[in-house]
Amino acid sequence: MYEFNYHKPTSLDEVANLLGANEEAKLVAGGMTLIPTLKLRLARPSDLVDLAAIPSLRGITDAGDAIVIGAMTRHAEVNRSPVVKQGIPGLAAMAGMIGDPAVRNRGTVGGSLAHADPAADWLTTMIALDASLELAGANGRSQVKVANFVTGALETTIEAAQVLTCVLVHRLSTSARWGYAKYARKPGDFAESMAIAVVDPERSLSRVVLGRRSEPPAFMQASSQVLAGKPAEPLAEKLGAAIEADLSSVRADQADWTMHRAIVLRAIRALR
């Protein structure tokens, strides 16, 4: 029988001490990924540190120009939040389409981002929104853009004794447009391909990001630049070439390439 020590700290200081004293400790957020991994014996940590009893890691705060989402906030809470619905409506809608009801009511925003599964919705979405993460550790707190936090599939810059505390997302203006598209083999499954398009002229924000099954999300630079053009410009004529240029750097066979192109186009056409 596999045994481990279970801890349920009530402060970030306790978490830091536990992580510092136990190199093989693992953090538990919603448990949607870690628990199945433990069942399959793919991970054998010496200690489990449950973050559920730390109030400062939960909740959604209106911080004026930004919305702060605590790392332990559930997907369903983001979907229902009046603050998110008012400030970033597309984000609330996206959170309501993650997995199934069990996943949405147990899975956490911070847990998903820290795990860095490329096929999960949060990475692609937060990179498209140019969001930042706050990390807390022995050397204090720091912020990092989500795009810089992810270094590869299931790989991030987080250090062993650091904890992801919250996500900071700038509000969109009332004139902003949002488009989202995803393809999965069956409802509730991880995405084979997804794309987020965000255009907010008042914030000079124009971003298209492609999410894939096993590669980190890709910023579609040429497509983003086309969407940043003035409405009078012939965007439709330029968009096809821009998507082709962006996808030329994506390692994929012809079937995946065609799927990604269709998903990116669907997200851009969904802008509203």
Secondary structure, 3 states (H helix, E strand, C coil): CCCCEEECCCCHHHHHHHHHHCCCEEEECCCCCHHHHHHCCCCCCCEEEECCCCHHHCCEEECCCEEEEECCCEHHHHHHCHHHHHHCHHHHHHHCCCCCHHHHHHCEHHHHHHHCCCCCHHHHHHHHCCCEEEEEECCEEEEEEHHHHEEECCEECCCCCCEEEEEEEECCCCCCEEEEEEEECCCCCCEEEEEEEEEEHHHCEEEEEEEECCCCCEECHHHHHHHCCCCCCCHHHHHHHHHHHHHCCCCCCHHHHHHHHHHHHHHHHCCC
